[in-house]
Amino acid sequence: MFPDGRFLVLADDSEPHSSQPVPVPVTFTFADRNPITGEPYERSRFRDLPGFVAAVVTDYLDMPSAEWNLLVEYGEVAEFVDPHRVFTTTATGRRGGSA
């Protein structure tokens, strides 16, 4: 339980599971529209993130999926990462870094 009384609920959202292929752009920001949900990436649960975005969350930002989901739920992603910060993707579409 968090000091303010909130509980952490772990769900099986550890893997993105989009059923539709998403083209991997050369760069993206968390303010960009998620083609899977129509919402910005910063307002998308981890399971709804394309693989290249999920990889930045887990590999570059070093954030577990459950923590990402809490930030999304409480609208606090922008407190952790600038939504307009540009990230680059690699040829595999799995790992990204800041541009």
N, C-alpha and C positions, 0 to 999 in steps of 0.2 A: 504494500500500500504506500502511496506517495504521502508526503507530509500534509497535503491539503485534503486527504481523504479519498483520492481517486485510486482505483485498483488497476493493475496492469493485467489485461486479459490477453493471453497468447493464443493466437489462432494459427491455423496452418496456411499462412500467407507467405511462406518463405520462398516460394518460387512463383515467378510470373506465369500466368497460364492463359495468355491470350490465344484465342482460337484463330485469329486472323493474322496473316503476315503483315508486318509493318516495315516499310523501307527504312533503312538506317541512314540518317542524314550525316553530313560531315561534322556539323556542330548543332548544338541545341542548348536551350535554357530551360529551367524548371517553370518558367512562365509560358513556354510554348504549349500549344493545344495538343493534348493526347488524342491521337486518332482513334483510339479504342473507346474512350469515354466521352470525348468532346470537351472535357474539362482540362485546365492546365495540369501539367505533370505534378505541380506542387499541391494539387488537390485530389490526386489519384492515389488510392490505396496501392500498396506494393504489388499485390497480385494483378493489378490492372496496368502496371507499367510495362512498356516494351522492354525486352532484354537489355538493350543498350543503356536505357535509363536506370533500370534495376542494378546493372553492373556498376554504374557510377555511385549509386547509393551505397551498395555494400562494399565495393572495392576501393573507391576513391574517397568517399566520405566516411568509410569504415563504420557504417550504421546498420544494425540488424533490422530486418524487416518489421519486427514488432515495434521498434522505436520509431521507424518511419511512419507506421500506421497511426501511432499516438500523435505524432506531430501533425499529420493530416487531419485526424479527428478533431483536434483542438485548434486547427488553423494556424499552427505555429512553425510551419516549414521555413518561412521567411526569417524567423528568428535564428535559424541554424545555418541556412545558406541563402545568399542573395538570389532571388528567383531570376534575375537578369544576367547572372554570371554565365559566361559562355563556356560550355564543355565540348571537347572534341571527342569523336568516336574513332575507333580503329577499324581496320579492314574486317576484323571478325565481328564487329558490332557489339563486343562484350565489355570492353574496358575503356573508360574514358578518363580524360584529365582536363584540367582547366586550361583554357586557351589564353 
